[in-house]
Amino acid sequence: MERFVMEKLVKWKNSPYRKPLILKGVRQVGKTWLLKEFGSRYYENIAYFNFDENEEYKQFFETTKDVDRILQNLMLVSGQKIVPEKTLIIFDEIQDCPKVINSMKYFCENASQYHIACAGSLLGIALAKPSSFPVGKVNFMQIDPMTFSEFLLANGDENLFRYIENVNVIEPIPDAFFNPLCEKLKMYYVTGGMPESVLMWTEARDISAMEESLSGIISAYERDFAKHPKITEFPKISMIWKSIPSQLARENKKFIYKVVKQGARAREYEDALQWLVDARLVHKIYRGTAPGLPISAYDDLSAFKIYLVDVGLLRKLAQLSPTAFGEGNRLFTEFKGALTENFVLQTLITQFEVTPRYWTKTNPPYEVDFVIQRENDIFPIEVKSESNTTSKSLKKYKELYPDKVKLRVRFSLDNLKLDDDVLNIPLFMADKTDKLIGIALKQRFENQ
């Protein structure tokens, strides 16, 4: 499998400002595989240390802060070789090892000749705790589920991938590419972007093994809920997690605590929800009240939506059968387009530095699904799960903020086109949003 984040790892390796690297990402998103693959491609050898399998390794960090002594002990006990500049040192499963995390400060200050990369499945939780964390002494990298483009490559559809990759003008995509891309996207909704699930489909074409893989990942996450420091939060985390399909199945997808449990109040469940956000198992999207900068200054903190980390996991959690794959465009519209909205959000999160927001207006009700910040511009985004694309909310948004809207963006099953200031992006091109907005702005302002 090809992961595009490999390019970022190569940049990290070659950077004169390189610091120890911390890879963040949910369990089974492929962090360990990625680091080992990176090490085997770009280094003479790898020294791999797993602190979950070998808890005794932690002791070396508790007795000294001298990095040479630490590495010497690790080499002696494991029989692995470490050569400065030529070895990638991988510290895996470090989420429960505060001393290991803290030692990155000393590796950064006193031993920059060593290339160290760390990973762990609940690192977001560990890093959210106030402890002696080495602020400014590490580089971070987020690993997300595989994108649709990565899925195409894994599935052997290099021709379709190359076509999308080389689009550099906003014009309709020929049916010879458009139709198969729609079909492949349906399959991506079924598998999602978790590498094991993708592998089960792309290599073996085995639907039952792929379903089993997704069930196993969900079970692993649910076992992790018990790792919350307060055991009383465990059932609450579980209830929020299981309520996500119901939250997204509603017409207005704003998160409501009563959907979790009748009579539930925010203050009882806030910690549990924050745990899921810190673990990055869910994305929390606030309602923005106006398109101003910085976008966070206009957040309504009482109103938000939550989405799952991956569309395939959402489908499995919602107990939607893969057979929906064969039924026309049903998969796109299933439970009010929730899969489609989740898919678009997970692609936007990886492309834009600032977390998207959403926008609503009442009496009469209008809702713009997402609002993104790209450089110093704000763009409203509407997600349509079919090719019926009347966009009343986008129209209203422009009426209210005429000077703030350079371009309105709509995702749908319609073809790629720029209609005045409305850019329609076919859903299968969602992970090219940033690039397509850039092309559309150029085309639009050149033609004026």
URDADA-V196653 format. One record per pair of residues at least 6 apart in sequence whose C-alpha atoms are under 7 Angstrom apart, sorted by the first residue. I is the first residue (numbers start at 0). GAP is how many residues later the second one is. D is the distance in whole Angstrom. If there is no record, write none. Layout:
<<I:GAP:D> <I:GAP:D>>
This chain:
<<0:153:5> <1:148:7> <2:147:7> <5:32:7> <11:6:6> <18:89:6> <18:118:6> <18:119:5> <18:120:6> <19:84:6> <19:88:6> <19:95:7> <19:96:5> <19:97:6> <19:118:5> <19:119:6> <20:95:6> <20:96:5> <20:97:6> <20:117:6> <20:118:5> <20:119:6> <21:95:6> <21:96:5> <21:97:6> <21:116:7> <21:117:6> <21:118:5> <21:119:6> <22:95:6> <22:96:5> <22:117:6> <22:118:5> <22:119:6> <22:120:7> <23:95:6> <23:96:7> <23:99:6> <23:100:7> <23:117:6> <23:118:5> <23:119:6> <24:96:6> <24:117:6> <24:118:5> <24:119:6> <25:95:5> <25:96:7> <25:253:7> <25:254:7> <25:255:7> <26:94:5> <27:166:7> <28:115:7> <28:116:6> <28:165:6> <28:166:6> <29:165:6> <30:88:7> <30:112:7> <38:6:7> <38:7:6> <38:49:6> <39:6:7> <42:43:6> <42:44:6> <42:45:6> <43:42:5> <43:43:6> <44:41:7> <44:42:5> <44:43:7> <45:41:5> <45:42:5> <45:43:6> <46:33:6> <46:34:7> <46:35:6> <46:40:7> <46:41:6> <46:42:5> <46:43:6> <47:41:6> <47:42:5> <47:43:6> <48:41:6> <48:42:5> <48:43:6> <49:41:6> <49:42:5> <49:43:6> <50:6:6> <50:7:7> <50:41:6> <50:42:6> <50:43:6> <51:41:6> <59:10:6> <59:13:7> <60:9:6> <60:38:6> <60:39:6> <61:37:6> <64:38:7> <66:39:7> <66:40:6> <74:6:6> <83:29:5> <83:30:5> <84:28:6> <84:29:6> <84:30:6> <86:28:7> <87:27:5> <87:28:6> <88:26:6> <88:27:5> <88:28:6> <89:26:6> <89:27:5> <89:28:6> <90:26:6> <90:27:5> <90:28:6> <91:26:6> <91:27:5> <91:28:6> <92:26:6> <92:27:4> <92:28:7> <93:6:7> <93:25:6> <93:26:5> <94:25:5> <94:26:7> <94:27:6> <94:28:5> <94:31:6> <100:32:7> <101:30:6> <101:31:6> <101:32:6> <103:30:7> <103:33:7> <103:34:7> <104:29:5> <104:32:5> <107:29:6> <121:157:6> <123:154:5> <123:155:5> <123:156:7> <124:150:7> <124:153:5> <124:154:6> <127:150:7> <144:48:5> <144:49:5> <144:165:7> <145:47:4> <145:48:6> <145:49:7> <146:46:6> <146:284:7> <147:40:7> <148:12:6> <151:6:7> <151:9:6> <152:8:7> <153:48:6> <154:47:5> <159:17:7> <167:271:7> <168:270:6> <169:246:6> <169:247:6> <169:248:6> <169:270:6> <170:245:6> <170:246:5> <171:243:6> <171:244:5> <171:245:6> <172:242:6> <172:243:6> <180:247:6> <181:246:7> <184:243:6> <185:139:6> <185:145:7> <186:138:7> <188:122:6> <188:123:5> <189:122:5> <189:125:7> <189:132:6> <190:6:6> <190:7:6> <190:19:7> <190:121:5> <191:118:6> <191:119:5> <191:120:4> <191:121:7> <192:117:7> <192:119:7> <195:17:7> <196:13:5> <196:16:6> <196:17:6> <199:6:6> <199:9:6> <199:10:5> <200:6:6> <200:9:6> <213:99:6> <213:102:7> <221:16:7> <224:9:6> <224:12:7> <225:8:5> <227:6:7> <232:39:6> <235:33:7> <235:36:6> <236:35:5> <236:36:6> <238:21:6> <239:20:6> <239:33:7> <242:16:7> <242:17:5> <244:69:7> <244:73:5> <246:6:6> <246:8:6> <246:12:7> <247:90:6> <248:86:5> <248:87:6> <248:89:6> <250:85:7> <252:52:6> <253:49:7> <253:50:6> <253:51:5> <254:49:6> <254:50:5> <254:51:7> <256:7:6> <256:8:6> <256:9:6> <257:6:5> <275:6:6> <276:6:6> <276:7:7> <279:29:7> <280:27:6> <280:28:5> <281:24:6> <281:25:5> <281:26:5> <281:27:5> <282:23:5> <282:24:5> <282:25:6> <282:26:7> <283:20:7> <283:21:6> <283:22:5> <283:23:7> <284:19:5> <284:20:5> <284:21:6> <284:71:6> <284:72:5> <284:73:7> <285:13:6> <285:14:7> <285:15:6> <285:17:6> <285:18:4> <285:19:7> <285:71:5> <285:72:6> <286:12:6> <286:13:5> <286:16:6> <286:17:6> <286:70:6> <286:71:5> <286:72:5> <287:10:5> <287:11:5> <287:12:6> <287:69:6> <287:70:6> <287:71:5> <288:9:5> <288:10:6> <288:11:7> <288:70:6> <289:8:6> <290:87:6> <291:6:7> <306:35:6> <307:6:6> <307:34:7> <308:37:7> <309:36:7> <310:28:6> <310:31:6> <310:32:5> <314:24:7> <323:6:6> <323:7:6> <324:6:6> <331:7:7> <331:8:6> <331:53:5> <332:52:5> <332:53:7> <336:48:6> <339:45:6> <340:42:6> <343:86:6> <346:83:6> <346:84:5> <348:6:6> <350:83:7> <351:22:7> <353:19:6> <355:14:6> <355:15:6> <355:16:5> <356:13:5> <356:14:5> <356:15:7> <357:10:6> <357:11:5> <357:12:4> <357:13:5> <358:8:6> <358:9:5> <358:10:7> <358:11:7> <358:12:7> <359:6:5> <359:7:4> <359:8:6> <360:6:6> <365:27:5> <366:26:6> <367:12:7> <367:13:6> <367:14:6> <367:25:6> <367:26:7> <368:12:6> <368:13:5> <368:14:6> <369:10:6> <369:11:5> <369:12:7> <370:7:7> <370:8:6> <370:9:5> <370:10:6> <371:6:6> <371:7:5> <371:8:7> <372:6:6> <378:26:7> <378:28:6> <378:29:6> <379:28:6> <379:29:6> <380:27:6> <380:28:5> <380:29:6> <381:27:6> <381:28:5> <381:29:6> <382:27:6> <382:28:5> <382:29:6> <383:27:6> <383:28:5> <384:27:6> <384:28:7> <385:26:6> <385:27:5> <386:25:6> <386:26:5> <386:27:5> <393:14:7> <397:7:6> <405:15:7> <406:14:5> <406:15:6> <407:13:6> <407:14:5> <407:15:6> <408:13:6> <408:14:5> <408:15:6> <409:13:6> <409:14:5> <409:15:6> <410:13:6> <410:14:5> <410:15:6> <410:16:6> <411:13:7> <411:14:5> <411:15:6> <412:13:5> <412:14:6> <413:12:6> <414:10:7> <414:11:6> <415:8:5> <415:9:5> <415:10:6> <416:6:6> <416:7:5> <417:6:6> <417:22:7>>
